Amino acid sequence: INDKVVNNFKIFPNPSNGVFNIKFTSNIVQDLEFRIFDILGEELFSQKLQQYKGTYMNKINLDKKSSGFYFINIKTQDIIINKKLILQ
């Protein structure tokens, strides 16, 4: 189901020095929410995409955040896809 709803979910570079890119493709028209959390669960970034279809790409800057693990997820009405990001 992931490939039908969202595919090619990439975070690069990973590990990162704080500036990184998020890229994914929504294969159908859908509402999406893209979020970044720290290891304590604090939301650092959130973006909602309404009735979105196509390739999404965004450069994110977390260079003021501490080194460590961060979590990135994409939520649709059907699934949640999670990825890890390492800040050096």
N, C-alpha and C positions, 0 to 999 in steps of 0.2 A: 504493500500500500504506500510506503514512503516514496518510491520512485514515481508513482502515479500522482502524488500530491505535491511533494517537494523533492528535488534531487540536486545533485552536484553541490551539496552544502560544504563549503570550504572556508577555513580560517587560515590566513597566511600573512606574514610569516608566523609560524608557531613552533617554537617559542618566539616571543616578540619582545622588543625593547619598550613597548607601550603603544606603538602605532601599528595597527594591523588592519587587514581587509576582511570583510565578510562577504561571501558570495553564495547565492543559491538561486535555484530556478523553481518558480511555482508553475506547475503544468496545467492547472485549472484556475478559473476565477474563484478566489476565496479570500476570506479575511484571515490575516496573519498577525501574530504579535511576536516581535523579536526582542529578547531581553538578555542582559548581562548581569550576573550576580557575583559577589565575592564569596569566599569560602564560608562566611558567617550567614549567608543568605540575603545580604543587603543588595537591593537592586541599584545598579550603577547606571544603567542605560535601558531605555525602553522605546520602542517605536511600533506603532500600529499601522498596518497597511490594509486599507479597505478595498474589497473587490479587486484584488491584485492578481495579475497573471503576467509572467515574464521573468526576466533575469534581474535580480536585485544585487547591487553591489554598493558597499558603503565603507569608507575609511573611518575607523574609530581611533580616538586618541585617549589612552588611559595612562599616559606617561607620568602623571602625578600620583598614580596608585603604587602601592608596595609590590615588590616582587612576590610571586606565588601563583597559586592556581585560581582560575576564574572559570565560571560556567556560563555557557551561551546556549540559549534555547530558542527554538522556533515553535510556536504553538499555533495549530490550526484547529478547526472545529472537530477534526478527527484524530489528530496525533500531536505528540510533543517530541521533538528531536533535540537531543542534548549533545553538546560537545564541550571539551575542556580547552582552555587557553592557558598557557604558561607565560607569565611576565617575568623577564629576567632583571 
